[in-house]
Amino acid sequence: MLIDSYKRVVDYMRVSVTERCNFRCQYCMPEKPFSWVPKEDLLTFEELFEFIKIAIDEGVKKVRITGGEPLLREDLDKFIKMIYDYAPEADLAMTSNAYLLKEVAQKLKDAGLKRINVSIDTLKPEVAQKIAQKDVLKNVLAGVEEALRVGLKIKVNMVPMKGVNENEIIDVLNYCKERGMTIRFIEYMENVHAAVDIKGMNSQELLHVIGEAYSFSDEGFDGHSPSHYYALEDGYRFGIIEPHKDDFCSTCNRIRLTAEGQLIPCLYFDEAMSIRDAVRRGDIKEAALVLKEVIRTKPEKNRWSDPDGEASKRAFYETGG
């Protein structure tokens, strides 16, 4: 069992398989050229798997595959199957923009994937193109429908932004509600890579909009999730993630591994330790020691709640958000 210095059990690891993405979303990486890290700098699926086995043996029970956009990495289903075959009881999930999902949803399901998180910030093609700087909505929605058809569970994330998609909050909520998908509204997270003119909506503004259409009750936090959940009168639940608070940090159970082998204790923190050299040497003992040291030094809370804190310099596309 992995326990940090604040007595939190860490049993969830997010694994980025690539920093590449086929979108250029305004709140993530709008100005980044379409380039990528040299292949030799990335851990192979076999190398990633060797470390994942160590983490599972030490107590990790949930593995989420992220990017960048993970579906840009070839043979992702084979990597997922490697993990599933080793630990079929593990909670295997993925975060994707769903642009390429339609063609591979069945293969991912067959490989052992259980759940997918997808960002849907709008249901209007022209707004989606403005946000992602690419005509994406048709493919995204087709990917979601196919994933549902093959039996994958889906959660939807939406980042409401003033002057962009703030008038679609109820529309996207209803879209998810009709399909039995949980939606989580995420307050915009400041970072140095995002467009400078973004103005997000806070939780009170979101709740006001939703309250004009629905009555709801406050259900609080659910386990280790950073989402504060609310329930409509018919039982449908939606969540709000408030990164500028740190009340969810007290139950944080996650760490992150980048495609280049950087093990990160907290999304916001720029500090990390590398497991790449140890894994490539086949030094399982050393890799396990790095894992335990990262757990030991995991911070008590994020820095977004610190009024004197600076915006994170690490790009979300490196860590999967």
Secondary structure, 3 states (H helix, E strand, C coil): CCECCCCCECCEEEEECCCCCCCCCCCCCCCCCCCCCCHHHCCCHHHHHHHHHHHHHHCCCEEEEECCCHHHCCCHHHHHHHHHHHCCCCEEEEEECCCCCCCCHHHHHHHCCCEEEEECCCCCHHHHHHHHCCCCHHHHHHHHHHHHHHCCEEEEEECCECCCCHHHHHHHHHHHHHCCCEEEEECCCCECCCCCCCCECCHHHHHHHHHCCCCEEEEEECCCCCEEEEEECCCCEEEEECCCCCCCHHHCCEEEECCCCEEECCCCCCCCEECHHHHHHCCHHHHHHHHHHHHHCCCCCCCCCCCCCCCECCCHHHHCC
